[in-house]
Amino acid sequence: MKKIPEYFGCMVFDDREMKARLSPKVYNSLNKTIVENARLDIEVADAVAQAMKDWAVEKGATHYTHWFQPLTGITAEKHDSFISPAPDGGVLMEFSGKELIKGEPDASSFPSGGLRATFEARGYTAWDPTSYAFIKGKTLCIPTAFCSYGGEALDKKTPLLRSMQALNKQALRILKLFGNEDVKCVKTSVGPEQEYFLVDKEMYNKRKDLIFTGRTLFGAPAPKGQELDDHYFGVIKPRVAAYMEDLNEELWKLGILAKTEHNEVAPAQHELAPVYSTTNIATDNNQLTMEIMQKVADRHGLVCLLHEKPFAGVNGSGKHNNWSLATDTGVNLLTPGETPYENAQFLLFLCAVIKAVDDYQDLLRLSVATAGNDHRLGANEAPPAVISMFLGDELTAVLDAIENDTPYNGTEKTVMKLGVHVLPKFFRDTTDRNRTSPFAFTGNKFEFRMLGSSNSIACANIMLNSAVAESLKIYADRLEGAEDFETALHEMIKKTIKDHKRIIFNGNGYDDSWIKEATEVRGLSNLKTTPDAMPKLLDEKNVNMLTAHKVYSKPELESRYEILLENYHKTVHIEAETMLNMARKEIMPAVSAYESDLAKTLNQKKAAAPDAACGYETKLISKLATLEDKIDAATDDLEEAVNEYKKLTDVTEAAMFIKDSVIPKMDALRAPCDEAETVTAKSYWPFPTYGDLLFGVR
């Protein structure tokens, strides 16, 4: 059996392979492109293509594809073989620099939000040399950006790379003011923690709601849920452990640094966390991780559910986005050091993030807005829809001292004594963690906890990078022209704290009193749903900022608004249609059949013993009949709402109608159906219950 270091990254054309297969001149030129964003020479591209093809063919690859991330939320690929005809009737295995750099997929079938007409098909993919190519199956996958014939971005990678470029530009300006002349670039790094559910495939196949929507639209609570907290960090079940072992091996072959695995809070819920990577690479890796999770699950007779809320009444799944800033010289710009009060550079970057989160809280909120995540945010399992920041007691005290020009005496480190001599003593952290905060400082990084488990991490990081770039630009513009740098720096930090301290909250984000304080006292926004949040994308301040940094053009922003709202209302429409189908074709016939058989039993008992009370059957028949009538009426109401929705052509009207009219009627239909499940004999119920699904994998 091979050891991990021997096969780790064996399916990736990474730096090791490039060093071994490229000439020093070509390698150095490519490395300059990757590290310093220098232009790529076509001769270098030809040499890389040849080496990449030779390596891929040696690994058994027969095809290549430009692997990209359109606005569907998943990845896309079109496979072409390496073969070209040879004069003798055979074939040659060829791959040119031109084929590496550019592809021409059909763009007409991907969402464009009006950026192009559907009859216009041409689109382009462009190689991202900063993200390593990899082999999947027998295909060489080349990470690429995707744009229209007119050059507009039709994907998530292009704006992400633009946002990283914008942040790099402004961060370098700040670092030069502090005398850091040796720094050539600043990059953001991300480590996304991925939560997911595993259910038995045979049970999954019996539930139309899971098949069509990824979540259960009906289901009474199981007798046991997560009340005892016995699943979290508990012993991993053998079948799940085998899945995790297989998953790790597949991810490690692709150079994905899967590090931590454990049971999550809810039954059947688990988590995987990677080591940090540069943001665009982390984004690529996370998209691959979700795909491979589902493929490996299938091999084990399981289904991996990535929906944010597959089961009502138990915790949903998120994706914590751990974000940090670092220089090419290895300095983490969000590390406070031993004396954060004296660390002016750290404090300025910290203030830039504080200002960014406060100024653009609406962009951060809408960056995680989906129909699925609307079910999760605000529940006692995920942050509320109100954006706030957790800094902890020490950093908050430092900022208070700066704002008020008072001395900061610091806090002594506390030695933890556990009362048992054999156990080692250790220093306690200067602050606790806050799991209810949407945006928490955790030592040398920020953890953005609002992302849903199926989200691409690109959207959140685009907005975060761009907002921080704007803060740094404002700072650099002022400091570069200051007569006294130190005085101007102190005043700027002080002003930021005073102007934006409303966004800092170290308390319980689940407390209802916080939501009231946040909105009524502090003036923070509370955008509860996707239709509430998405219009903020086109607010003048947001358009001006994103276009000024060239992260999006205005037409690109307008297209995202259309696509994201359309995706929202189409997603819920599919859910509503699935509910109607299940209610009419499965639930109502099951309830009716059980009711009918109970009536037969009642009649037989009456015939055998005319004086028998038969209270059980009589009471249950009455209850089932009442529930059947409620289900029938609620089904009619939902169908009427769906028919009204179908008449709407405006994307905003459709989304708002779904939110205000369709979803309440879906809830109204679910209630009597779930109650009917609790009184219908199990042998009659048409699909697996929550108890079956949540506890069916052993």
Secondary structure, 3 states (H helix, E strand, C coil): CCCHHHHCCCCEECHHHHHHHCCHHHHHHHHHHHHHCCCCCHHHHHHHHHHHHHHHHHCCCCEEEEEECECCCCCECCEEECEEECCCCCEEECCCHHHHHEECCECCCCCCCCCCCCCCCEEEEEECCCCCEEEECCEEEEEEEEEECCCCECECHHHHHHHHHHHHHHHHHHHHHCCCCCCCCEEEEEEEEEEEEEEEHHHHCCCHHHHHHCCCCCCCCCCCCCCCCCCCCCCCCHHHHHHHHHHHHHHHHCCCCEEEEEECCCCCEEEEEECCEEHHHHHHHHHHHHHHHHHHHHHCCEEEECCCCCCCCCCCCEEEEEEEEEECCCCECCCCCCCCCCCHHHHHHHHHHHHHHHHCHHHHHHCCCCHHHHCCCCCCCCCCCECCEECCHHHHHHHHHHHHCCCCCCCCCCEECCCCCCCCCEECCCCCCCCCCCEEECCCCEEECCCECCCCHHHHHHHHHHHHHHHHHHHHHHHHCCCCHHHHHHHHHHHHHHHHHHHECCCCCCCHHHHHHHHHHCCCCECCCHHHHHHHHHCHHHHHHHHHCCCCCHHHHHHHHHHHHHHHHHHHHHHHHHHHHHHHHHHHHHHHHHHHHHHHHHHHHHHHCCCCCCHHHHHHHHHHHHHHHHHHHHHHHHHHHHHHHHCCCCHHHHHHHHHHHHHHHHHHHHHHHHHHHHHCCCCCCCCCCHHHHHCCCC
